Amino acid sequence: MKNLVLGIGHAAYNTAQMDKILDFYCNKLEFKHAFSISGDGGEPWIEFIKLADGSFLEFFYATPDRIAKNDDKWFTHTCIAVSDMDAVVEFLKSKGVEITIGPRLGKDGNPQCWVADPDGNPIEFMQIMPDSPHMKEL
C-alpha cells in the first residue's frame, strides 16, 4: 500500500463561520483560496484552501443536518492521495478492510473510496485526476 500513497491530500472540517475562516487562511496566513464545490442544488458546499502543491484544507459549510450527521464533530476526515484507485481497492479487500463508501467518482471528478479506522475515524482515499480542480492548482 505504501507504494501507492502520495501523501495527505487534505484534512476536512465543518465551519459555521466560512467568511472568518477564508479571511484567516487567505488574508492573514496568505494561503490561496483554490476552488469551491457546490452541492447538488447549487448551494455552497465546500471551500478548498491550498497550503502547498497537492496539499489542501477542505472546509464544509456547517448546516444543522451536516453537523448532526457528523455527531457535532468539526473535523470530518483525513484524505490520503493515492496513485491508483483500482490498486488501492484491491489492496484493501485483500487485507479484509471494509470499504464503507465507494469506490465512486466524487463531485470534483476524482475517484474515491472510504474506510474507517478502529476508532471509527473516516479515511478517504482519493486519486487526483489530471482534469480535477486539485490538479489545476499545481
Chimera marker file (.cmm) of the C-alpha trace (Angstrom):
<marker_set name="trace">
<marker id="1" x="0.000" y="0.000" z="0.000" r="1" g="1" b="0" radius="0.5"/>
<marker id="2" x="2.742" y="2.494" z="0.878" r="1" g="1" b="0" radius="0.5"/>
<marker id="3" x="3.974" y="2.477" z="-2.725" r="1" g="1" b="0" radius="0.5"/>
<marker id="4" x="0.537" y="3.782" z="-3.782" r="1" g="1" b="0" radius="0.5"/>
<marker id="5" x="0.374" y="6.677" z="-1.278" r="1" g="1" b="0" radius="0.5"/>
<marker id="6" x="1.377" y="10.136" z="-2.491" r="1" g="1" b="0" radius="0.5"/>
<marker id="7" x="0.710" y="11.945" z="0.816" r="1" g="1" b="0" radius="0.5"/>
<marker id="8" x="-2.140" y="13.534" z="2.730" r="1" g="1" b="0" radius="0.5"/>
<marker id="9" x="-4.350" y="15.249" z="0.187" r="1" g="1" b="0" radius="0.5"/>
<marker id="10" x="-6.430" y="17.242" z="2.653" r="1" g="1" b="0" radius="0.5"/>
<marker id="11" x="-7.845" y="17.478" z="6.144" r="1" g="1" b="0" radius="0.5"/>
<marker id="12" x="-11.546" y="18.315" z="6.261" r="1" g="1" b="0" radius="0.5"/>
<marker id="13" x="-13.501" y="20.453" z="8.713" r="1" g="1" b="0" radius="0.5"/>
<marker id="14" x="-17.005" y="21.813" z="9.160" r="1" g="1" b="0" radius="0.5"/>
<marker id="15" x="-17.331" y="25.531" z="9.859" r="1" g="1" b="0" radius="0.5"/>
<marker id="16" x="-20.214" y="27.779" z="10.831" r="1" g="1" b="0" radius="0.5"/>
<marker id="17" x="-18.179" y="30.889" z="10.011" r="1" g="1" b="0" radius="0.5"/>
<marker id="18" x="-16.853" y="30.449" z="6.485" r="1" g="1" b="0" radius="0.5"/>
<marker id="19" x="-16.168" y="34.174" z="5.964" r="1" g="1" b="0" radius="0.5"/>
<marker id="20" x="-13.886" y="34.263" z="9.004" r="1" g="1" b="0" radius="0.5"/>
<marker id="21" x="-12.193" y="31.005" z="8.003" r="1" g="1" b="0" radius="0.5"/>
<marker id="22" x="-11.455" y="32.292" z="4.491" r="1" g="1" b="0" radius="0.5"/>
<marker id="23" x="-10.213" y="35.606" z="5.874" r="1" g="1" b="0" radius="0.5"/>
<marker id="24" x="-7.934" y="33.857" z="8.368" r="1" g="1" b="0" radius="0.5"/>
<marker id="25" x="-6.359" y="31.373" z="5.969" r="1" g="1" b="0" radius="0.5"/>
<marker id="26" x="-6.289" y="33.537" z="2.831" r="1" g="1" b="0" radius="0.5"/>
<marker id="27" x="-5.687" y="37.048" z="4.162" r="1" g="1" b="0" radius="0.5"/>
<marker id="28" x="-3.939" y="36.591" z="7.482" r="1" g="1" b="0" radius="0.5"/>
<marker id="29" x="-1.923" y="33.437" z="6.701" r="1" g="1" b="0" radius="0.5"/>
<marker id="30" x="-1.738" y="34.251" z="2.964" r="1" g="1" b="0" radius="0.5"/>
<marker id="31" x="-2.719" y="30.813" z="1.676" r="1" g="1" b="0" radius="0.5"/>
<marker id="32" x="-4.646" y="30.699" z="-1.596" r="1" g="1" b="0" radius="0.5"/>
<marker id="33" x="-8.370" y="30.012" z="-1.944" r="1" g="1" b="0" radius="0.5"/>
<marker id="34" x="-8.085" y="27.235" z="-4.505" r="1" g="1" b="0" radius="0.5"/>
<marker id="35" x="-11.654" y="26.397" z="-5.549" r="1" g="1" b="0" radius="0.5"/>
<marker id="36" x="-15.233" y="25.807" z="-4.408" r="1" g="1" b="0" radius="0.5"/>
<marker id="37" x="-17.568" y="22.861" z="-4.933" r="1" g="1" b="0" radius="0.5"/>
<marker id="38" x="-21.341" y="23.364" z="-4.917" r="1" g="1" b="0" radius="0.5"/>
<marker id="39" x="-23.917" y="20.943" z="-3.565" r="1" g="1" b="0" radius="0.5"/>
<marker id="40" x="-26.443" y="19.081" z="-5.697" r="1" g="1" b="0" radius="0.5"/>
<marker id="41" x="-28.828" y="22.064" z="-5.620" r="1" g="1" b="0" radius="0.5"/>
<marker id="42" x="-26.106" y="24.572" z="-6.448" r="1" g="1" b="0" radius="0.5"/>
<marker id="43" x="-25.757" y="25.736" z="-2.841" r="1" g="1" b="0" radius="0.5"/>
<marker id="44" x="-22.326" y="26.474" z="-1.341" r="1" g="1" b="0" radius="0.5"/>
<marker id="45" x="-20.881" y="23.208" z="-0.013" r="1" g="1" b="0" radius="0.5"/>
<marker id="46" x="-17.065" y="23.116" z="0.196" r="1" g="1" b="0" radius="0.5"/>
<marker id="47" x="-14.197" y="25.612" z="0.013" r="1" g="1" b="0" radius="0.5"/>
<marker id="48" x="-10.615" y="24.441" z="-0.599" r="1" g="1" b="0" radius="0.5"/>
<marker id="49" x="-7.551" y="26.305" z="0.669" r="1" g="1" b="0" radius="0.5"/>
<marker id="50" x="-4.226" y="25.419" z="-0.971" r="1" g="1" b="0" radius="0.5"/>
<marker id="51" x="-1.362" y="25.046" z="1.522" r="1" g="1" b="0" radius="0.5"/>
<marker id="52" x="1.266" y="23.752" z="-0.922" r="1" g="1" b="0" radius="0.5"/>
<marker id="53" x="1.300" y="21.770" z="-4.158" r="1" g="1" b="0" radius="0.5"/>
<marker id="54" x="-1.026" y="18.825" z="-3.626" r="1" g="1" b="0" radius="0.5"/>
<marker id="55" x="-1.954" y="19.824" z="-0.027" r="1" g="1" b="0" radius="0.5"/>
<marker id="56" x="-5.282" y="21.376" z="0.874" r="1" g="1" b="0" radius="0.5"/>
<marker id="57" x="-7.590" y="22.177" z="3.743" r="1" g="1" b="0" radius="0.5"/>
<marker id="58" x="-11.233" y="21.414" z="2.955" r="1" g="1" b="0" radius="0.5"/>
<marker id="59" x="-13.965" y="23.399" z="4.738" r="1" g="1" b="0" radius="0.5"/>
<marker id="60" x="-17.610" y="22.329" z="4.603" r="1" g="1" b="0" radius="0.5"/>
<marker id="61" x="-20.348" y="24.866" z="5.233" r="1" g="1" b="0" radius="0.5"/>
<marker id="62" x="-21.844" y="23.695" z="8.515" r="1" g="1" b="0" radius="0.5"/>
<marker id="63" x="-25.565" y="23.071" z="8.319" r="1" g="1" b="0" radius="0.5"/>
<marker id="64" x="-27.691" y="21.541" z="11.078" r="1" g="1" b="0" radius="0.5"/>
<marker id="65" x="-28.117" y="18.277" z="9.145" r="1" g="1" b="0" radius="0.5"/>
<marker id="66" x="-24.390" y="18.086" z="8.326" r="1" g="1" b="0" radius="0.5"/>
<marker id="67" x="-23.405" y="18.681" z="11.953" r="1" g="1" b="0" radius="0.5"/>
<marker id="68" x="-25.947" y="16.103" z="13.187" r="1" g="1" b="0" radius="0.5"/>
<marker id="69" x="-24.616" y="13.583" z="10.643" r="1" g="1" b="0" radius="0.5"/>
<marker id="70" x="-21.086" y="14.119" z="11.968" r="1" g="1" b="0" radius="0.5"/>
<marker id="71" x="-22.082" y="13.949" z="15.660" r="1" g="1" b="0" radius="0.5"/>
<marker id="72" x="-21.123" y="17.605" z="16.211" r="1" g="1" b="0" radius="0.5"/>
<marker id="73" x="-17.563" y="16.938" z="15.014" r="1" g="1" b="0" radius="0.5"/>
<marker id="74" x="-15.829" y="19.857" z="13.369" r="1" g="1" b="0" radius="0.5"/>
<marker id="75" x="-13.040" y="17.662" z="11.981" r="1" g="1" b="0" radius="0.5"/>
<marker id="76" x="-14.642" y="15.323" z="9.477" r="1" g="1" b="0" radius="0.5"/>
<marker id="77" x="-11.994" y="13.142" z="7.792" r="1" g="1" b="0" radius="0.5"/>
<marker id="78" x="-8.447" y="12.693" z="6.516" r="1" g="1" b="0" radius="0.5"/>
<marker id="79" x="-7.867" y="12.241" z="2.799" r="1" g="1" b="0" radius="0.5"/>
<marker id="80" x="-4.901" y="10.183" z="1.584" r="1" g="1" b="0" radius="0.5"/>
<marker id="81" x="-3.907" y="10.889" z="-2.019" r="1" g="1" b="0" radius="0.5"/>
<marker id="82" x="-3.092" y="7.726" z="-3.972" r="1" g="1" b="0" radius="0.5"/>
<marker id="83" x="-1.699" y="6.953" z="-7.413" r="1" g="1" b="0" radius="0.5"/>
<marker id="84" x="-4.056" y="4.116" z="-8.467" r="1" g="1" b="0" radius="0.5"/>
<marker id="85" x="-7.581" y="3.742" z="-7.026" r="1" g="1" b="0" radius="0.5"/>
<marker id="86" x="-8.148" y="0.289" z="-8.511" r="1" g="1" b="0" radius="0.5"/>
<marker id="87" x="-4.947" y="-0.999" z="-6.889" r="1" g="1" b="0" radius="0.5"/>
<marker id="88" x="-5.913" y="0.584" z="-3.549" r="1" g="1" b="0" radius="0.5"/>
<marker id="89" x="-9.345" y="-1.048" z="-3.603" r="1" g="1" b="0" radius="0.5"/>
<marker id="90" x="-7.763" y="-4.403" z="-4.471" r="1" g="1" b="0" radius="0.5"/>
<marker id="91" x="-5.209" y="-3.981" z="-1.655" r="1" g="1" b="0" radius="0.5"/>
<marker id="92" x="-7.851" y="-3.019" z="0.938" r="1" g="1" b="0" radius="0.5"/>
<marker id="93" x="-10.013" y="-6.005" z="0.003" r="1" g="1" b="0" radius="0.5"/>
<marker id="94" x="-7.005" y="-8.348" z="0.170" r="1" g="1" b="0" radius="0.5"/>
<marker id="95" x="-6.366" y="-7.167" z="3.747" r="1" g="1" b="0" radius="0.5"/>
<marker id="96" x="-10.002" y="-7.599" z="4.769" r="1" g="1" b="0" radius="0.5"/>
<marker id="97" x="-10.514" y="-3.844" z="5.239" r="1" g="1" b="0" radius="0.5"/>
<marker id="98" x="-14.176" y="-2.936" z="4.823" r="1" g="1" b="0" radius="0.5"/>
<marker id="99" x="-14.773" y="-0.233" z="2.232" r="1" g="1" b="0" radius="0.5"/>
<marker id="100" x="-17.590" y="1.829" z="3.719" r="1" g="1" b="0" radius="0.5"/>
<marker id="101" x="-18.207" y="4.057" z="0.672" r="1" g="1" b="0" radius="0.5"/>
<marker id="102" x="-17.272" y="3.568" z="-2.964" r="1" g="1" b="0" radius="0.5"/>
<marker id="103" x="-15.311" y="3.263" z="-4.960" r="1" g="1" b="0" radius="0.5"/>
<marker id="104" x="-17.069" y="6.133" z="-6.695" r="1" g="1" b="0" radius="0.5"/>
<marker id="105" x="-16.403" y="9.335" z="-8.572" r="1" g="1" b="0" radius="0.5"/>
<marker id="106" x="-16.551" y="12.467" z="-6.404" r="1" g="1" b="0" radius="0.5"/>
<marker id="107" x="-18.059" y="15.789" z="-7.472" r="1" g="1" b="0" radius="0.5"/>
<marker id="108" x="-14.512" y="17.007" z="-8.060" r="1" g="1" b="0" radius="0.5"/>
<marker id="109" x="-14.020" y="14.311" z="-10.735" r="1" g="1" b="0" radius="0.5"/>
<marker id="110" x="-11.652" y="12.230" z="-8.604" r="1" g="1" b="0" radius="0.5"/>
<marker id="111" x="-12.156" y="8.525" z="-7.818" r="1" g="1" b="0" radius="0.5"/>
<marker id="112" x="-12.515" y="7.897" z="-4.101" r="1" g="1" b="0" radius="0.5"/>
<marker id="113" x="-13.269" y="5.208" z="-1.569" r="1" g="1" b="0" radius="0.5"/>
<marker id="114" x="-13.691" y="5.400" z="2.174" r="1" g="1" b="0" radius="0.5"/>
<marker id="115" x="-12.778" y="3.211" z="5.154" r="1" g="1" b="0" radius="0.5"/>
<marker id="116" x="-12.868" y="3.742" z="8.917" r="1" g="1" b="0" radius="0.5"/>
<marker id="117" x="-10.079" y="3.130" z="11.400" r="1" g="1" b="0" radius="0.5"/>
<marker id="118" x="-10.765" y="1.086" z="14.577" r="1" g="1" b="0" radius="0.5"/>
<marker id="119" x="-11.952" y="4.254" z="16.379" r="1" g="1" b="0" radius="0.5"/>
<marker id="120" x="-14.396" y="4.985" z="13.566" r="1" g="1" b="0" radius="0.5"/>
<marker id="121" x="-12.417" y="7.900" z="12.107" r="1" g="1" b="0" radius="0.5"/>
<marker id="122" x="-13.247" y="8.235" z="8.390" r="1" g="1" b="0" radius="0.5"/>
<marker id="123" x="-10.379" y="7.945" z="5.902" r="1" g="1" b="0" radius="0.5"/>
<marker id="124" x="-10.864" y="8.913" z="2.267" r="1" g="1" b="0" radius="0.5"/>
<marker id="125" x="-8.537" y="7.524" z="-0.387" r="1" g="1" b="0" radius="0.5"/>
<marker id="126" x="-8.567" y="9.742" z="-3.484" r="1" g="1" b="0" radius="0.5"/>
<marker id="127" x="-6.809" y="9.548" z="-6.836" r="1" g="1" b="0" radius="0.5"/>
<marker id="128" x="-6.324" y="13.066" z="-8.185" r="1" g="1" b="0" radius="0.5"/>
<marker id="129" x="-7.151" y="13.094" z="-11.889" r="1" g="1" b="0" radius="0.5"/>
<marker id="130" x="-5.421" y="15.331" z="-14.449" r="1" g="1" b="0" radius="0.5"/>
<marker id="131" x="-8.564" y="17.405" z="-15.142" r="1" g="1" b="0" radius="0.5"/>
<marker id="132" x="-9.628" y="17.850" z="-11.491" r="1" g="1" b="0" radius="0.5"/>
<marker id="133" x="-9.682" y="21.254" z="-9.765" r="1" g="1" b="0" radius="0.5"/>
<marker id="134" x="-6.921" y="19.973" z="-7.448" r="1" g="1" b="0" radius="0.5"/>
<marker id="135" x="-4.539" y="19.364" z="-10.338" r="1" g="1" b="0" radius="0.5"/>
<marker id="136" x="-5.244" y="22.790" z="-11.829" r="1" g="1" b="0" radius="0.5"/>
<marker id="137" x="-3.761" y="24.244" z="-8.624" r="1" g="1" b="0" radius="0.5"/>
<marker id="138" x="-0.348" y="22.580" z="-9.065" r="1" g="1" b="0" radius="0.5"/>
<link id1="1" id2="2" r="1" g="1" b="0" radius="0.2"/>
<link id1="2" id2="3" r="1" g="1" b="0" radius="0.2"/>
<link id1="3" id2="4" r="1" g="1" b="0" radius="0.2"/>
<link id1="4" id2="5" r="1" g="1" b="0" radius="0.2"/>
<link id1="5" id2="6" r="1" g="1" b="0" radius="0.2"/>
<link id1="6" id2="7" r="1" g="1" b="0" radius="0.2"/>
<link id1="7" id2="8" r="1" g="1" b="0" radius="0.2"/>
<link id1="8" id2="9" r="1" g="1" b="0" radius="0.2"/>
<link id1="9" id2="10" r="1" g="1" b="0" radius="0.2"/>
<link id1="10" id2="11" r="1" g="1" b="0" radius="0.2"/>
<link id1="11" id2="12" r="1" g="1" b="0" radius="0.2"/>
<link id1="12" id2="13" r="1" g="1" b="0" radius="0.2"/>
<link id1="13" id2="14" r="1" g="1" b="0" radius="0.2"/>
<link id1="14" id2="15" r="1" g="1" b="0" radius="0.2"/>
<link id1="15" id2="16" r="1" g="1" b="0" radius="0.2"/>
<link id1="16" id2="17" r="1" g="1" b="0" radius="0.2"/>
<link id1="17" id2="18" r="1" g="1" b="0" radius="0.2"/>
<link id1="18" id2="19" r="1" g="1" b="0" radius="0.2"/>
<link id1="19" id2="20" r="1" g="1" b="0" radius="0.2"/>
<link id1="20" id2="21" r="1" g="1" b="0" radius="0.2"/>
<link id1="21" id2="22" r="1" g="1" b="0" radius="0.2"/>
<link id1="22" id2="23" r="1" g="1" b="0" radius="0.2"/>
<link id1="23" id2="24" r="1" g="1" b="0" radius="0.2"/>
<link id1="24" id2="25" r="1" g="1" b="0" radius="0.2"/>
<link id1="25" id2="26" r="1" g="1" b="0" radius="0.2"/>
<link id1="26" id2="27" r="1" g="1" b="0" radius="0.2"/>
<link id1="27" id2="28" r="1" g="1" b="0" radius="0.2"/>
<link id1="28" id2="29" r="1" g="1" b="0" radius="0.2"/>
<link id1="29" id2="30" r="1" g="1" b="0" radius="0.2"/>
<link id1="30" id2="31" r="1" g="1" b="0" radius="0.2"/>
<link id1="31" id2="32" r="1" g="1" b="0" radius="0.2"/>
<link id1="32" id2="33" r="1" g="1" b="0" radius="0.2"/>
<link id1="33" id2="34" r="1" g="1" b="0" radius="0.2"/>
<link id1="34" id2="35" r="1" g="1" b="0" radius="0.2"/>
<link id1="35" id2="36" r="1" g="1" b="0" radius="0.2"/>
<link id1="36" id2="37" r="1" g="1" b="0" radius="0.2"/>
<link id1="37" id2="38" r="1" g="1" b="0" radius="0.2"/>
<link id1="38" id2="39" r="1" g="1" b="0" radius="0.2"/>
<link id1="39" id2="40" r="1" g="1" b="0" radius="0.2"/>
<link id1="40" id2="41" r="1" g="1" b="0" radius="0.2"/>
<link id1="41" id2="42" r="1" g="1" b="0" radius="0.2"/>
<link id1="42" id2="43" r="1" g="1" b="0" radius="0.2"/>
<link id1="43" id2="44" r="1" g="1" b="0" radius="0.2"/>
<link id1="44" id2="45" r="1" g="1" b="0" radius="0.2"/>
<link id1="45" id2="46" r="1" g="1" b="0" radius="0.2"/>
<link id1="46" id2="47" r="1" g="1" b="0" radius="0.2"/>
<link id1="47" id2="48" r="1" g="1" b="0" radius="0.2"/>
<link id1="48" id2="49" r="1" g="1" b="0" radius="0.2"/>
<link id1="49" id2="50" r="1" g="1" b="0" radius="0.2"/>
<link id1="50" id2="51" r="1" g="1" b="0" radius="0.2"/>
<link id1="51" id2="52" r="1" g="1" b="0" radius="0.2"/>
<link id1="52" id2="53" r="1" g="1" b="0" radius="0.2"/>
<link id1="53" id2="54" r="1" g="1" b="0" radius="0.2"/>
<link id1="54" id2="55" r="1" g="1" b="0" radius="0.2"/>
<link id1="55" id2="56" r="1" g="1" b="0" radius="0.2"/>
<link id1="56" id2="57" r="1" g="1" b="0" radius="0.2"/>
<link id1="57" id2="58" r="1" g="1" b="0" radius="0.2"/>
<link id1="58" id2="59" r="1" g="1" b="0" radius="0.2"/>
<link id1="59" id2="60" r="1" g="1" b="0" radius="0.2"/>
<link id1="60" id2="61" r="1" g="1" b="0" radius="0.2"/>
<link id1="61" id2="62" r="1" g="1" b="0" radius="0.2"/>
<link id1="62" id2="63" r="1" g="1" b="0" radius="0.2"/>
<link id1="63" id2="64" r="1" g="1" b="0" radius="0.2"/>
<link id1="64" id2="65" r="1" g="1" b="0" radius="0.2"/>
<link id1="65" id2="66" r="1" g="1" b="0" radius="0.2"/>
<link id1="66" id2="67" r="1" g="1" b="0" radius="0.2"/>
<link id1="67" id2="68" r="1" g="1" b="0" radius="0.2"/>
<link id1="68" id2="69" r="1" g="1" b="0" radius="0.2"/>
<link id1="69" id2="70" r="1" g="1" b="0" radius="0.2"/>
<link id1="70" id2="71" r="1" g="1" b="0" radius="0.2"/>
<link id1="71" id2="72" r="1" g="1" b="0" radius="0.2"/>
<link id1="72" id2="73" r="1" g="1" b="0" radius="0.2"/>
<link id1="73" id2="74" r="1" g="1" b="0" radius="0.2"/>
<link id1="74" id2="75" r="1" g="1" b="0" radius="0.2"/>
<link id1="75" id2="76" r="1" g="1" b="0" radius="0.2"/>
<link id1="76" id2="77" r="1" g="1" b="0" radius="0.2"/>
<link id1="77" id2="78" r="1" g="1" b="0" radius="0.2"/>
<link id1="78" id2="79" r="1" g="1" b="0" radius="0.2"/>
<link id1="79" id2="80" r="1" g="1" b="0" radius="0.2"/>
<link id1="80" id2="81" r="1" g="1" b="0" radius="0.2"/>
<link id1="81" id2="82" r="1" g="1" b="0" radius="0.2"/>
<link id1="82" id2="83" r="1" g="1" b="0" radius="0.2"/>
<link id1="83" id2="84" r="1" g="1" b="0" radius="0.2"/>
<link id1="84" id2="85" r="1" g="1" b="0" radius="0.2"/>
<link id1="85" id2="86" r="1" g="1" b="0" radius="0.2"/>
<link id1="86" id2="87" r="1" g="1" b="0" radius="0.2"/>
<link id1="87" id2="88" r="1" g="1" b="0" radius="0.2"/>
<link id1="88" id2="89" r="1" g="1" b="0" radius="0.2"/>
<link id1="89" id2="90" r="1" g="1" b="0" radius="0.2"/>
<link id1="90" id2="91" r="1" g="1" b="0" radius="0.2"/>
<link id1="91" id2="92" r="1" g="1" b="0" radius="0.2"/>
<link id1="92" id2="93" r="1" g="1" b="0" radius="0.2"/>
<link id1="93" id2="94" r="1" g="1" b="0" radius="0.2"/>
<link id1="94" id2="95" r="1" g="1" b="0" radius="0.2"/>
<link id1="95" id2="96" r="1" g="1" b="0" radius="0.2"/>
<link id1="96" id2="97" r="1" g="1" b="0" radius="0.2"/>
<link id1="97" id2="98" r="1" g="1" b="0" radius="0.2"/>
<link id1="98" id2="99" r="1" g="1" b="0" radius="0.2"/>
<link id1="99" id2="100" r="1" g="1" b="0" radius="0.2"/>
<link id1="100" id2="101" r="1" g="1" b="0" radius="0.2"/>
<link id1="101" id2="102" r="1" g="1" b="0" radius="0.2"/>
<link id1="102" id2="103" r="1" g="1" b="0" radius="0.2"/>
<link id1="103" id2="104" r="1" g="1" b="0" radius="0.2"/>
<link id1="104" id2="105" r="1" g="1" b="0" radius="0.2"/>
<link id1="105" id2="106" r="1" g="1" b="0" radius="0.2"/>
<link id1="106" id2="107" r="1" g="1" b="0" radius="0.2"/>
<link id1="107" id2="108" r="1" g="1" b="0" radius="0.2"/>
<link id1="108" id2="109" r="1" g="1" b="0" radius="0.2"/>
<link id1="109" id2="110" r="1" g="1" b="0" radius="0.2"/>
<link id1="110" id2="111" r="1" g="1" b="0" radius="0.2"/>
<link id1="111" id2="112" r="1" g="1" b="0" radius="0.2"/>
<link id1="112" id2="113" r="1" g="1" b="0" radius="0.2"/>
<link id1="113" id2="114" r="1" g="1" b="0" radius="0.2"/>
<link id1="114" id2="115" r="1" g="1" b="0" radius="0.2"/>
<link id1="115" id2="116" r="1" g="1" b="0" radius="0.2"/>
<link id1="116" id2="117" r="1" g="1" b="0" radius="0.2"/>
<link id1="117" id2="118" r="1" g="1" b="0" radius="0.2"/>
<link id1="118" id2="119" r="1" g="1" b="0" radius="0.2"/>
<link id1="119" id2="120" r="1" g="1" b="0" radius="0.2"/>
<link id1="120" id2="121" r="1" g="1" b="0" radius="0.2"/>
<link id1="121" id2="122" r="1" g="1" b="0" radius="0.2"/>
<link id1="122" id2="123" r="1" g="1" b="0" radius="0.2"/>
<link id1="123" id2="124" r="1" g="1" b="0" radius="0.2"/>
<link id1="124" id2="125" r="1" g="1" b="0" radius="0.2"/>
<link id1="125" id2="126" r="1" g="1" b="0" radius="0.2"/>
<link id1="126" id2="127" r="1" g="1" b="0" radius="0.2"/>
<link id1="127" id2="128" r="1" g="1" b="0" radius="0.2"/>
<link id1="128" id2="129" r="1" g="1" b="0" radius="0.2"/>
<link id1="129" id2="130" r="1" g="1" b="0" radius="0.2"/>
<link id1="130" id2="131" r="1" g="1" b="0" radius="0.2"/>
<link id1="131" id2="132" r="1" g="1" b="0" radius="0.2"/>
<link id1="132" id2="133" r="1" g="1" b="0" radius="0.2"/>
<link id1="133" id2="134" r="1" g="1" b="0" radius="0.2"/>
<link id1="134" id2="135" r="1" g="1" b="0" radius="0.2"/>
<link id1="135" id2="136" r="1" g="1" b="0" radius="0.2"/>
<link id1="136" id2="137" r="1" g="1" b="0" radius="0.2"/>
<link id1="137" id2="138" r="1" g="1" b="0" radius="0.2"/>
</marker_set>
